[in-house]
Amino acid sequence: MNRAQAVQLIRESHGKIMGLEFVKRTTGEVRTGAFRVGVVKVKGNLGSGPAYDPADYGLICVWDMQNGYRSVPIEGLLAVTSDGIRHVVTDSPDNPIQEN
C-alpha cells in the first residue's frame, strides 16, 4: 500500500488496535508496537494535547499501548498490521503488498 493509503487506514481505524512499524526521525531506529488512534482523554492526564497540529509536521498522533502518546512520522511508515494482515508501505501508488 502506498503512504496515503496507510495514513487513511490508520486514521479510519476508529480506535482499533493495530501494529505499526516505522523509522524514528531522530535516530533512524526502527520502532514497532501496538497503537490506536482516537484516545482523547486518559485518567490522570492533565494536558490538553499537543500545542501544535501534528499534520503540519508530517506526523500522526497515536496512543502507544505501552508508553502513552507518540507521534509517528508519516514518511517513516514501513508497515501497518490491521485485522491480521500486514500491509507493507511503499512509495508506489500501484498495487498494495499484503502479507498474512
Phi and psi restraints in degrees (range 20) as a CNS / XPLOR table:
assign (resid 1 and name C) (resid 2 and name N)
       (resid 2 and name CA) (resid 2 and name C) 1.0 -83.7 20.0 2
assign (resid 2 and name N) (resid 2 and name CA)
       (resid 2 and name C) (resid 3 and name N) 1.0 171.6 20.0 2
assign (resid 2 and name C) (resid 3 and name N)
       (resid 3 and name CA) (resid 3 and name C) 1.0 -59.2 20.0 2
assign (resid 3 and name N) (resid 3 and name CA)
       (resid 3 and name C) (resid 4 and name N) 1.0 -42.4 20.0 2
assign (resid 3 and name C) (resid 4 and name N)
       (resid 4 and name CA) (resid 4 and name C) 1.0 -62.7 20.0 2
assign (resid 4 and name N) (resid 4 and name CA)
       (resid 4 and name C) (resid 5 and name N) 1.0 -40.1 20.0 2
assign (resid 4 and name C) (resid 5 and name N)
       (resid 5 and name CA) (resid 5 and name C) 1.0 -66.6 20.0 2
assign (resid 5 and name N) (resid 5 and name CA)
       (resid 5 and name C) (resid 6 and name N) 1.0 -37.7 20.0 2
assign (resid 5 and name C) (resid 6 and name N)
       (resid 6 and name CA) (resid 6 and name C) 1.0 -64.2 20.0 2
assign (resid 6 and name N) (resid 6 and name CA)
       (resid 6 and name C) (resid 7 and name N) 1.0 -45.0 20.0 2
assign (resid 6 and name C) (resid 7 and name N)
       (resid 7 and name CA) (resid 7 and name C) 1.0 -62.6 20.0 2
assign (resid 7 and name N) (resid 7 and name CA)
       (resid 7 and name C) (resid 8 and name N) 1.0 -41.9 20.0 2
assign (resid 7 and name C) (resid 8 and name N)
       (resid 8 and name CA) (resid 8 and name C) 1.0 -62.5 20.0 2
assign (resid 8 and name N) (resid 8 and name CA)
       (resid 8 and name C) (resid 9 and name N) 1.0 -43.5 20.0 2
assign (resid 8 and name C) (resid 9 and name N)
       (resid 9 and name CA) (resid 9 and name C) 1.0 -59.6 20.0 2
assign (resid 9 and name N) (resid 9 and name CA)
       (resid 9 and name C) (resid 10 and name N) 1.0 -43.3 20.0 2
assign (resid 9 and name C) (resid 10 and name N)
       (resid 10 and name CA) (resid 10 and name C) 1.0 -65.4 20.0 2
assign (resid 10 and name N) (resid 10 and name CA)
       (resid 10 and name C) (resid 11 and name N) 1.0 -49.2 20.0 2
assign (resid 10 and name C) (resid 11 and name N)
       (resid 11 and name CA) (resid 11 and name C) 1.0 -66.3 20.0 2
assign (resid 11 and name N) (resid 11 and name CA)
       (resid 11 and name C) (resid 12 and name N) 1.0 -29.6 20.0 2
assign (resid 11 and name C) (resid 12 and name N)
       (resid 12 and name CA) (resid 12 and name C) 1.0 -97.2 20.0 2
assign (resid 12 and name N) (resid 12 and name CA)
       (resid 12 and name C) (resid 13 and name N) 1.0 15.8 20.0 2
assign (resid 12 and name C) (resid 13 and name N)
       (resid 13 and name CA) (resid 13 and name C) 1.0 -77.6 20.0 2
assign (resid 13 and name N) (resid 13 and name CA)
       (resid 13 and name C) (resid 14 and name N) 1.0 -10.4 20.0 2
assign (resid 13 and name C) (resid 14 and name N)
       (resid 14 and name CA) (resid 14 and name C) 1.0 53.9 20.0 2
assign (resid 14 and name N) (resid 14 and name CA)
       (resid 14 and name C) (resid 15 and name N) 1.0 42.0 20.0 2
assign (resid 14 and name C) (resid 15 and name N)
       (resid 15 and name CA) (resid 15 and name C) 1.0 82.9 20.0 2
assign (resid 15 and name N) (resid 15 and name CA)
       (resid 15 and name C) (resid 16 and name N) 1.0 2.4 20.0 2
assign (resid 15 and name C) (resid 16 and name N)
       (resid 16 and name CA) (resid 16 and name C) 1.0 -70.4 20.0 2
assign (resid 16 and name N) (resid 16 and name CA)
       (resid 16 and name C) (resid 17 and name N) 1.0 139.3 20.0 2
assign (resid 16 and name C) (resid 17 and name N)
       (resid 17 and name CA) (resid 17 and name C) 1.0 -71.6 20.0 2
assign (resid 17 and name N) (resid 17 and name CA)
       (resid 17 and name C) (resid 18 and name N) 1.0 132.6 20.0 2
assign (resid 17 and name C) (resid 18 and name N)
       (resid 18 and name CA) (resid 18 and name C) 1.0 -140.6 20.0 2
assign (resid 18 and name N) (resid 18 and name CA)
       (resid 18 and name C) (resid 19 and name N) 1.0 156.9 20.0 2
assign (resid 18 and name C) (resid 19 and name N)
       (resid 19 and name CA) (resid 19 and name C) 1.0 -89.7 20.0 2
assign (resid 19 and name N) (resid 19 and name CA)
       (resid 19 and name C) (resid 20 and name N) 1.0 138.5 20.0 2
assign (resid 19 and name C) (resid 20 and name N)
       (resid 20 and name CA) (resid 20 and name C) 1.0 -128.3 20.0 2
assign (resid 20 and name N) (resid 20 and name CA)
       (resid 20 and name C) (resid 21 and name N) 1.0 142.8 20.0 2
assign (resid 20 and name C) (resid 21 and name N)
       (resid 21 and name CA) (resid 21 and name C) 1.0 -124.4 20.0 2
assign (resid 21 and name N) (resid 21 and name CA)
       (resid 21 and name C) (resid 22 and name N) 1.0 129.0 20.0 2
assign (resid 21 and name C) (resid 22 and name N)
       (resid 22 and name CA) (resid 22 and name C) 1.0 -152.4 20.0 2
assign (resid 22 and name N) (resid 22 and name CA)
       (resid 22 and name C) (resid 23 and name N) 1.0 162.9 20.0 2
assign (resid 22 and name C) (resid 23 and name N)
       (resid 23 and name CA) (resid 23 and name C) 1.0 -98.6 20.0 2
assign (resid 23 and name N) (resid 23 and name CA)
       (resid 23 and name C) (resid 24 and name N) 1.0 126.8 20.0 2
assign (resid 23 and name C) (resid 24 and name N)
       (resid 24 and name CA) (resid 24 and name C) 1.0 -71.3 20.0 2
assign (resid 24 and name N) (resid 24 and name CA)
       (resid 24 and name C) (resid 25 and name N) 1.0 131.6 20.0 2
assign (resid 24 and name C) (resid 25 and name N)
       (resid 25 and name CA) (resid 25 and name C) 1.0 -60.5 20.0 2
assign (resid 25 and name N) (resid 25 and name CA)
       (resid 25 and name C) (resid 26 and name N) 1.0 -45.3 20.0 2
assign (resid 25 and name C) (resid 26 and name N)
       (resid 26 and name CA) (resid 26 and name C) 1.0 -73.6 20.0 2
assign (resid 26 and name N) (resid 26 and name CA)
       (resid 26 and name C) (resid 27 and name N) 1.0 -32.0 20.0 2
assign (resid 26 and name C) (resid 27 and name N)
       (resid 27 and name CA) (resid 27 and name C) 1.0 -117.9 20.0 2
assign (resid 27 and name N) (resid 27 and name CA)
       (resid 27 and name C) (resid 28 and name N) 1.0 -15.0 20.0 2
assign (resid 27 and name C) (resid 28 and name N)
       (resid 28 and name CA) (resid 28 and name C) 1.0 77.9 20.0 2
assign (resid 28 and name N) (resid 28 and name CA)
       (resid 28 and name C) (resid 29 and name N) 1.0 5.2 20.0 2
assign (resid 28 and name C) (resid 29 and name N)
       (resid 29 and name CA) (resid 29 and name C) 1.0 -72.9 20.0 2
assign (resid 29 and name N) (resid 29 and name CA)
       (resid 29 and name C) (resid 30 and name N) 1.0 140.5 20.0 2
assign (resid 29 and name C) (resid 30 and name N)
       (resid 30 and name CA) (resid 30 and name C) 1.0 -85.0 20.0 2
assign (resid 30 and name N) (resid 30 and name CA)
       (resid 30 and name C) (resid 31 and name N) 1.0 127.5 20.0 2
assign (resid 30 and name C) (resid 31 and name N)
       (resid 31 and name CA) (resid 31 and name C) 1.0 -113.1 20.0 2
assign (resid 31 and name N) (resid 31 and name CA)
       (resid 31 and name C) (resid 32 and name N) 1.0 144.7 20.0 2
assign (resid 31 and name C) (resid 32 and name N)
       (resid 32 and name CA) (resid 32 and name C) 1.0 -134.2 20.0 2
assign (resid 32 and name N) (resid 32 and name CA)
       (resid 32 and name C) (resid 33 and name N) 1.0 157.0 20.0 2
assign (resid 32 and name C) (resid 33 and name N)
       (resid 33 and name CA) (resid 33 and name C) 1.0 169.9 20.0 2
assign (resid 33 and name N) (resid 33 and name CA)
       (resid 33 and name C) (resid 34 and name N) 1.0 -179.6 20.0 2
assign (resid 33 and name C) (resid 34 and name N)
       (resid 34 and name CA) (resid 34 and name C) 1.0 -101.1 20.0 2
assign (resid 34 and name N) (resid 34 and name CA)
       (resid 34 and name C) (resid 35 and name N) 1.0 127.4 20.0 2
assign (resid 34 and name C) (resid 35 and name N)
       (resid 35 and name CA) (resid 35 and name C) 1.0 -136.1 20.0 2
assign (resid 35 and name N) (resid 35 and name CA)
       (resid 35 and name C) (resid 36 and name N) 1.0 162.9 20.0 2
assign (resid 35 and name C) (resid 36 and name N)
       (resid 36 and name CA) (resid 36 and name C) 1.0 -150.0 20.0 2
assign (resid 36 and name N) (resid 36 and name CA)
       (resid 36 and name C) (resid 37 and name N) 1.0 157.0 20.0 2
assign (resid 36 and name C) (resid 37 and name N)
       (resid 37 and name CA) (resid 37 and name C) 1.0 -107.0 20.0 2
assign (resid 37 and name N) (resid 37 and name CA)
       (resid 37 and name C) (resid 38 and name N) 1.0 166.4 20.0 2
assign (resid 37 and name C) (resid 38 and name N)
       (resid 38 and name CA) (resid 38 and name C) 1.0 90.7 20.0 2
assign (resid 38 and name N) (resid 38 and name CA)
       (resid 38 and name C) (resid 39 and name N) 1.0 2.4 20.0 2
assign (resid 38 and name C) (resid 39 and name N)
       (resid 39 and name CA) (resid 39 and name C) 1.0 -81.2 20.0 2
assign (resid 39 and name N) (resid 39 and name CA)
       (resid 39 and name C) (resid 40 and name N) 1.0 111.5 20.0 2
assign (resid 39 and name C) (resid 40 and name N)
       (resid 40 and name CA) (resid 40 and name C) 1.0 -109.4 20.0 2
assign (resid 40 and name N) (resid 40 and name CA)
       (resid 40 and name C) (resid 41 and name N) 1.0 -19.1 20.0 2
assign (resid 40 and name C) (resid 41 and name N)
       (resid 41 and name CA) (resid 41 and name C) 1.0 -147.9 20.0 2
assign (resid 41 and name N) (resid 41 and name CA)
       (resid 41 and name C) (resid 42 and name N) 1.0 127.4 20.0 2
assign (resid 41 and name C) (resid 42 and name N)
       (resid 42 and name CA) (resid 42 and name C) 1.0 -118.6 20.0 2
assign (resid 42 and name N) (resid 42 and name CA)
       (resid 42 and name C) (resid 43 and name N) 1.0 134.9 20.0 2
assign (resid 42 and name C) (resid 43 and name N)
       (resid 43 and name CA) (resid 43 and name C) 1.0 -53.0 20.0 2
assign (resid 43 and name N) (resid 43 and name CA)
       (resid 43 and name C) (resid 44 and name N) 1.0 127.5 20.0 2
assign (resid 43 and name C) (resid 44 and name N)
       (resid 44 and name CA) (resid 44 and name C) 1.0 89.1 20.0 2
assign (resid 44 and name N) (resid 44 and name CA)
       (resid 44 and name C) (resid 45 and name N) 1.0 -9.3 20.0 2
assign (resid 44 and name C) (resid 45 and name N)
       (resid 45 and name CA) (resid 45 and name C) 1.0 -83.8 20.0 2
assign (resid 45 and name N) (resid 45 and name CA)
       (resid 45 and name C) (resid 46 and name N) 1.0 112.5 20.0 2
assign (resid 45 and name C) (resid 46 and name N)
       (resid 46 and name CA) (resid 46 and name C) 1.0 -93.1 20.0 2
assign (resid 46 and name N) (resid 46 and name CA)
       (resid 46 and name C) (resid 47 and name N) 1.0 -6.0 20.0 2
assign (resid 46 and name C) (resid 47 and name N)
       (resid 47 and name CA) (resid 47 and name C) 1.0 -73.3 20.0 2
assign (resid 47 and name N) (resid 47 and name CA)
       (resid 47 and name C) (resid 48 and name N) 1.0 163.4 20.0 2
assign (resid 47 and name C) (resid 48 and name N)
       (resid 48 and name CA) (resid 48 and name C) 1.0 -108.9 20.0 2
assign (resid 48 and name N) (resid 48 and name CA)
       (resid 48 and name C) (resid 49 and name N) 1.0 17.4 20.0 2
assign (resid 48 and name C) (resid 49 and name N)
       (resid 49 and name CA) (resid 49 and name C) 1.0 98.3 20.0 2
assign (resid 49 and name N) (resid 49 and name CA)
       (resid 49 and name C) (resid 50 and name N) 1.0 -179.4 20.0 2
assign (resid 49 and name C) (resid 50 and name N)
       (resid 50 and name CA) (resid 50 and name C) 1.0 -67.0 20.0 2
assign (resid 50 and name N) (resid 50 and name CA)
       (resid 50 and name C) (resid 51 and name N) 1.0 151.1 20.0 2
assign (resid 50 and name C) (resid 51 and name N)
       (resid 51 and name CA) (resid 51 and name C) 1.0 -85.4 20.0 2
assign (resid 51 and name N) (resid 51 and name CA)
       (resid 51 and name C) (resid 52 and name N) 1.0 10.5 20.0 2
assign (resid 51 and name C) (resid 52 and name N)
       (resid 52 and name CA) (resid 52 and name C) 1.0 -143.3 20.0 2
assign (resid 52 and name N) (resid 52 and name CA)
       (resid 52 and name C) (resid 53 and name N) 1.0 166.4 20.0 2
assign (resid 52 and name C) (resid 53 and name N)
       (resid 53 and name CA) (resid 53 and name C) 1.0 -90.9 20.0 2
assign (resid 53 and name N) (resid 53 and name CA)
       (resid 53 and name C) (resid 54 and name N) 1.0 113.3 20.0 2
assign (resid 53 and name C) (resid 54 and name N)
       (resid 54 and name CA) (resid 54 and name C) 1.0 -54.3 20.0 2
assign (resid 54 and name N) (resid 54 and name CA)
       (resid 54 and name C) (resid 55 and name N) 1.0 -33.8 20.0 2
assign (resid 54 and name C) (resid 55 and name N)
       (resid 55 and name CA) (resid 55 and name C) 1.0 -61.8 20.0 2
assign (resid 55 and name N) (resid 55 and name CA)
       (resid 55 and name C) (resid 56 and name N) 1.0 -30.0 20.0 2
assign (resid 55 and name C) (resid 56 and name N)
       (resid 56 and name CA) (resid 56 and name C) 1.0 -64.1 20.0 2
assign (resid 56 and name N) (resid 56 and name CA)
       (resid 56 and name C) (resid 57 and name N) 1.0 -20.4 20.0 2
assign (resid 56 and name C) (resid 57 and name N)
       (resid 57 and name CA) (resid 57 and name C) 1.0 -113.7 20.0 2
assign (resid 57 and name N) (resid 57 and name CA)
       (resid 57 and name C) (resid 58 and name N) 1.0 14.2 20.0 2
assign (resid 57 and name C) (resid 58 and name N)
       (resid 58 and name CA) (resid 58 and name C) 1.0 68.4 20.0 2
assign (resid 58 and name N) (resid 58 and name CA)
       (resid 58 and name C) (resid 59 and name N) 1.0 35.6 20.0 2
assign (resid 58 and name C) (resid 59 and name N)
       (resid 59 and name CA) (resid 59 and name C) 1.0 -119.4 20.0 2
assign (resid 59 and name N) (resid 59 and name CA)
       (resid 59 and name C) (resid 60 and name N) 1.0 155.1 20.0 2
assign (resid 59 and name C) (resid 60 and name N)
       (resid 60 and name CA) (resid 60 and name C) 1.0 -118.3 20.0 2
assign (resid 60 and name N) (resid 60 and name CA)
       (resid 60 and name C) (resid 61 and name N) 1.0 126.5 20.0 2
assign (resid 60 and name C) (resid 61 and name N)
       (resid 61 and name CA) (resid 61 and name C) 1.0 -86.8 20.0 2
assign (resid 61 and name N) (resid 61 and name CA)
       (resid 61 and name C) (resid 62 and name N) 1.0 123.3 20.0 2
assign (resid 61 and name C) (resid 62 and name N)
       (resid 62 and name CA) (resid 62 and name C) 1.0 -132.0 20.0 2
assign (resid 62 and name N) (resid 62 and name CA)
       (resid 62 and name C) (resid 63 and name N) 1.0 164.3 20.0 2
assign (resid 62 and name C) (resid 63 and name N)
       (resid 63 and name CA) (resid 63 and name C) 1.0 -100.7 20.0 2
assign (resid 63 and name N) (resid 63 and name CA)
       (resid 63 and name C) (resid 64 and name N) 1.0 115.1 20.0 2
assign (resid 63 and name C) (resid 64 and name N)
       (resid 64 and name CA) (resid 64 and name C) 1.0 -80.0 20.0 2
assign (resid 64 and name N) (resid 64 and name CA)
       (resid 64 and name C) (resid 65 and name N) 1.0 122.9 20.0 2
assign (resid 64 and name C) (resid 65 and name N)
       (resid 65 and name CA) (resid 65 and name C) 1.0 -63.9 20.0 2
assign (resid 65 and name N) (resid 65 and name CA)
       (resid 65 and name C) (resid 66 and name N) 1.0 -16.0 20.0 2
assign (resid 65 and name C) (resid 66 and name N)
       (resid 66 and name CA) (resid 66 and name C) 1.0 -104.0 20.0 2
assign (resid 66 and name N) (resid 66 and name CA)
       (resid 66 and name C) (resid 67 and name N) 1.0 -31.2 20.0 2
assign (resid 66 and name C) (resid 67 and name N)
       (resid 67 and name CA) (resid 67 and name C) 1.0 -129.0 20.0 2
assign (resid 67 and name N) (resid 67 and name CA)
       (resid 67 and name C) (resid 68 and name N) 1.0 7.5 20.0 2
assign (resid 67 and name C) (resid 68 and name N)
       (resid 68 and name CA) (resid 68 and name C) 1.0 89.6 20.0 2
assign (resid 68 and name N) (resid 68 and name CA)
       (resid 68 and name C) (resid 69 and name N) 1.0 -157.1 20.0 2
assign (resid 68 and name C) (resid 69 and name N)
       (resid 69 and name CA) (resid 69 and name C) 1.0 -64.2 20.0 2
assign (resid 69 and name N) (resid 69 and name CA)
       (resid 69 and name C) (resid 70 and name N) 1.0 140.1 20.0 2
assign (resid 69 and name C) (resid 70 and name N)
       (resid 70 and name CA) (resid 70 and name C) 1.0 -139.0 20.0 2
assign (resid 70 and name N) (resid 70 and name CA)
       (resid 70 and name C) (resid 71 and name N) 1.0 152.0 20.0 2
assign (resid 70 and name C) (resid 71 and name N)
       (resid 71 and name CA) (resid 71 and name C) 1.0 -110.6 20.0 2
assign (resid 71 and name N) (resid 71 and name CA)
       (resid 71 and name C) (resid 72 and name N) 1.0 120.2 20.0 2
assign (resid 71 and name C) (resid 72 and name N)
       (resid 72 and name CA) (resid 72 and name C) 1.0 -102.2 20.0 2
assign (resid 72 and name N) (resid 72 and name CA)
       (resid 72 and name C) (resid 73 and name N) 1.0 125.6 20.0 2
assign (resid 72 and name C) (resid 73 and name N)
       (resid 73 and name CA) (resid 73 and name C) 1.0 -72.7 20.0 2
assign (resid 73 and name N) (resid 73 and name CA)
       (resid 73 and name C) (resid 74 and name N) 1.0 126.6 20.0 2
assign (resid 73 and name C) (resid 74 and name N)
       (resid 74 and name CA) (resid 74 and name C) 1.0 -60.6 20.0 2
assign (resid 74 and name N) (resid 74 and name CA)
       (resid 74 and name C) (resid 75 and name N) 1.0 -40.6 20.0 2
assign (resid 74 and name C) (resid 75 and name N)
       (resid 75 and name CA) (resid 75 and name C) 1.0 -70.1 20.0 2
assign (resid 75 and name N) (resid 75 and name CA)
       (resid 75 and name C) (resid 76 and name N) 1.0 -14.8 20.0 2
assign (resid 75 and name C) (resid 76 and name N)
       (resid 76 and name CA) (resid 76 and name C) 1.0 -95.7 20.0 2
assign (resid 76 and name N) (resid 76 and name CA)
       (resid 76 and name C) (resid 77 and name N) 1.0 -1.7 20.0 2
assign (resid 76 and name C) (resid 77 and name N)
       (resid 77 and name CA) (resid 77 and name C) 1.0 -62.2 20.0 2
assign (resid 77 and name N) (resid 77 and name CA)
       (resid 77 and name C) (resid 78 and name N) 1.0 129.0 20.0 2
assign (resid 77 and name C) (resid 78 and name N)
       (resid 78 and name CA) (resid 78 and name C) 1.0 -108.8 20.0 2
assign (resid 78 and name N) (resid 78 and name CA)
       (resid 78 and name C) (resid 79 and name N) 1.0 -37.8 20.0 2
assign (resid 78 and name C) (resid 79 and name N)
       (resid 79 and name CA) (resid 79 and name C) 1.0 -159.8 20.0 2
assign (resid 79 and name N) (resid 79 and name CA)
       (resid 79 and name C) (resid 80 and name N) 1.0 150.9 20.0 2
assign (resid 79 and name C) (resid 80 and name N)
       (resid 80 and name CA) (resid 80 and name C) 1.0 -128.5 20.0 2
assign (resid 80 and name N) (resid 80 and name CA)
       (resid 80 and name C) (resid 81 and name N) 1.0 126.9 20.0 2
assign (resid 80 and name C) (resid 81 and name N)
       (resid 81 and name CA) (resid 81 and name C) 1.0 -109.5 20.0 2
assign (resid 81 and name N) (resid 81 and name CA)
       (resid 81 and name C) (resid 82 and name N) 1.0 121.8 20.0 2
assign (resid 81 and name C) (resid 82 and name N)
       (resid 82 and name CA) (resid 82 and name C) 1.0 -141.6 20.0 2
assign (resid 82 and name N) (resid 82 and name CA)
       (resid 82 and name C) (resid 83 and name N) 1.0 133.8 20.0 2
assign (resid 82 and name C) (resid 83 and name N)
       (resid 83 and name CA) (resid 83 and name C) 1.0 55.2 20.0 2
assign (resid 83 and name N) (resid 83 and name CA)
       (resid 83 and name C) (resid 84 and name N) 1.0 35.6 20.0 2
assign (resid 83 and name C) (resid 84 and name N)
       (resid 84 and name CA) (resid 84 and name C) 1.0 78.7 20.0 2
assign (resid 84 and name N) (resid 84 and name CA)
       (resid 84 and name C) (resid 85 and name N) 1.0 4.2 20.0 2
assign (resid 84 and name C) (resid 85 and name N)
       (resid 85 and name CA) (resid 85 and name C) 1.0 -112.4 20.0 2
assign (resid 85 and name N) (resid 85 and name CA)
       (resid 85 and name C) (resid 86 and name N) 1.0 126.1 20.0 2
assign (resid 85 and name C) (resid 86 and name N)
       (resid 86 and name CA) (resid 86 and name C) 1.0 -92.9 20.0 2
assign (resid 86 and name N) (resid 86 and name CA)
       (resid 86 and name C) (resid 87 and name N) 1.0 118.7 20.0 2
assign (resid 86 and name C) (resid 87 and name N)
       (resid 87 and name CA) (resid 87 and name C) 1.0 -102.1 20.0 2
assign (resid 87 and name N) (resid 87 and name CA)
       (resid 87 and name C) (resid 88 and name N) 1.0 115.4 20.0 2
assign (resid 87 and name C) (resid 88 and name N)
       (resid 88 and name CA) (resid 88 and name C) 1.0 -79.9 20.0 2
assign (resid 88 and name N) (resid 88 and name CA)
       (resid 88 and name C) (resid 89 and name N) 1.0 131.5 20.0 2
assign (resid 88 and name C) (resid 89 and name N)
       (resid 89 and name CA) (resid 89 and name C) 1.0 -89.4 20.0 2
assign (resid 89 and name N) (resid 89 and name CA)
       (resid 89 and name C) (resid 90 and name N) 1.0 127.0 20.0 2
assign (resid 89 and name C) (resid 90 and name N)
       (resid 90 and name CA) (resid 90 and name C) 1.0 -124.5 20.0 2
assign (resid 90 and name N) (resid 90 and name CA)
       (resid 90 and name C) (resid 91 and name N) 1.0 168.3 20.0 2
assign (resid 90 and name C) (resid 91 and name N)
       (resid 91 and name CA) (resid 91 and name C) 1.0 -89.7 20.0 2
assign (resid 91 and name N) (resid 91 and name CA)
       (resid 91 and name C) (resid 92 and name N) 1.0 -2.1 20.0 2
assign (resid 91 and name C) (resid 92 and name N)
       (resid 92 and name CA) (resid 92 and name C) 1.0 -84.2 20.0 2
assign (resid 92 and name N) (resid 92 and name CA)
       (resid 92 and name C) (resid 93 and name N) 1.0 134.6 20.0 2
assign (resid 92 and name C) (resid 93 and name N)
       (resid 93 and name CA) (resid 93 and name C) 1.0 -79.3 20.0 2
assign (resid 93 and name N) (resid 93 and name CA)
       (resid 93 and name C) (resid 94 and name N) 1.0 0.3 20.0 2
assign (resid 93 and name C) (resid 94 and name N)
       (resid 94 and name CA) (resid 94 and name C) 1.0 -72.7 20.0 2
assign (resid 94 and name N) (resid 94 and name CA)
       (resid 94 and name C) (resid 95 and name N) 1.0 -159.8 20.0 2
assign (resid 94 and name C) (resid 95 and name N)
       (resid 95 and name CA) (resid 95 and name C) 1.0 -56.5 20.0 2
assign (resid 95 and name N) (resid 95 and name CA)
       (resid 95 and name C) (resid 96 and name N) 1.0 137.9 20.0 2
assign (resid 95 and name C) (resid 96 and name N)
       (resid 96 and name CA) (resid 96 and name C) 1.0 -72.1 20.0 2
assign (resid 96 and name N) (resid 96 and name CA)
       (resid 96 and name C) (resid 97 and name N) 1.0 148.1 20.0 2
assign (resid 96 and name C) (resid 97 and name N)
       (resid 97 and name CA) (resid 97 and name C) 1.0 -97.3 20.0 2
assign (resid 97 and name N) (resid 97 and name CA)
       (resid 97 and name C) (resid 98 and name N) 1.0 128.5 20.0 2
assign (resid 97 and name C) (resid 98 and name N)
       (resid 98 and name CA) (resid 98 and name C) 1.0 -127.5 20.0 2
assign (resid 98 and name N) (resid 98 and name CA)
       (resid 98 and name C) (resid 99 and name N) 1.0 142.8 20.0 2
assign (resid 98 and name C) (resid 99 and name N)
       (resid 99 and name CA) (resid 99 and name C) 1.0 -126.5 20.0 2
assign (resid 99 and name N) (resid 99 and name CA)
       (resid 99 and name C) (resid 100 and name N) 1.0 139.0 20.0 2
